[in-house]
Amino acid sequence: MPLSPQLRDKILAAVDAGFDEQIAYTQKLVSFASQRGQEFAIQDFIQRDYAARGLKIDRFDMDEAALTAHEGGAPFSPQHSRAPIVVGIHHPKQETGRSLILQHHLDVVPIGPRDMWQHDPYGGQIDGDWMYGRGAGDMKAGAAANVFALQALKAIGLQPAATVYVQSVVEEESTGNGALQTYLRGYTADAALIPEPMDEELTRANVGVLWFTVEVRGFPTHVREMGAGTNAIDAAHRVIASLRDIENRWNAEAAAHPETAGVDHPINMNIGMIEGGDWGSSVPAWCRFQVRISIYAGQNAQAKYAEIRDHIAGFARGDRFLNQNPPVLTQNGFNAEGYVLAPGSDAEALLGQAHETAFGTPLKTSFSGAYLDARVYALYNRIPVLNYGPKSRAGHGFDEAVSLSSVRKVTKAMALFIADWCGTEAV
């Protein structure tokens, strides 16, 4: 049964009434420097907060063996986070509605040089409509919205009339293993909602992502005799140039994939880190670099990784030095396939109605060239997954920020959606 106009107005007013508290809560989340491997404190905070809000708590570690055995799991590395996953569980008095997963990740990327920020990266400072800080947009504002969309219902004496799982995960920025672990733990529902900062649009499709390192070995000599040595850094640059050929070839295939129709350059390859050599006056004997590359939805991650390995091997055979010293590839992160959200689900229709009520405009859909945890729920849970969230800017960059007016409206849409999807009952 659709929400009555009176109930809609009460929910919208409740979000407004609680928004100052929601801003403070978001600032608290931003204050945690929850970079990879350092998310224990924020997950401890989440566990205490969820328990205080009356949610049942399930806290668990990632299962390395199970994750690496799964087709969508990524390999563990020494840098892989060992922080726990926390799930807050709401059970209704009587299960009459449809169940829901509300998910967010709380790991953030490094801040880079501190002196290149104008705002404190962990200060949650507000300037006009924008809250600044690492993770403010990606995606601590969304994590707060998950909590306060439910809180808005509670404030008017209601709660979802269906089971709701609020999942707080890590490793979204590097492997996606946190979300996958919730699936391996057995969690599922009738739909999932993930408030990533998607500029107030619903993500219709996103790419898959692969991470790997390439190591090249050279032959060291003193620079006075550098003609007798082989510079590994120079050789690595030749390998990188060859990888750009793969990126160009894959982008040329965009028209064959309906989800990327009209998208300029959907496949992006990034050399995110590079290191090499031991001494400024020695020809470097080694160079190692980190690669991130995307693949189209529907493509098998391991098959595309094999294509990359074969390409580099073929290039090395034609290189005078590399044919005797072939580059070594090691997968050390994302092994994720993309997904497409099929149109026509009840979940999408109800979110569209909720969005139009909150914003006064129809809900738009878009393609994302980034990794999204939504792939787990779409590919493995096989449920409708709504990746939908506020406007943000400078994600992964300096002075990352999220629009507070956008967060307010998105939270309203989320609260309306939860009430409509799950139904409501008295607290």
Buried (B, 14 or more C-beta within 10 A) or exposed (E): EEBEEEBBEBBBBBBEEBBEEBBEBBBBBBBBBBBBBBBBEBBBBBBEBBEEBEBEEBBEEBBBEBBEEBEBBBBBBEEBBEBBBBBBBBEBEEBEBBBBBBBBBBBBBEBEEEEEBEBBBBBBBBEEBBBBBBBBBBBBBBBBBBBBBBBBBBBBEBBBBBBBBBBBBBBBBBBBBBBBBBBBBEBBBBBBBBBBBBBBBBBBBBBBBBBBBBBBBBBBBEEEEBEEBBBBBBBBBBBBEBBEEBBEEBBEEBEEBEBBEEBEEBBBBEBEEBEBBEEEEBBBBBBBBBBBBBBBBEBEBEEBBEBBBEBBBEBBEEBEBBEEBBBEBEBBBBBBBBBBBEEEBEBBEBBBBBBBBBBEEEBEBBBBBBBBBBBBBBBBBEBBBBBBBBBBBBBBBBBBBBBBEBBBBBBBBBBBBBBBBBBBBEE
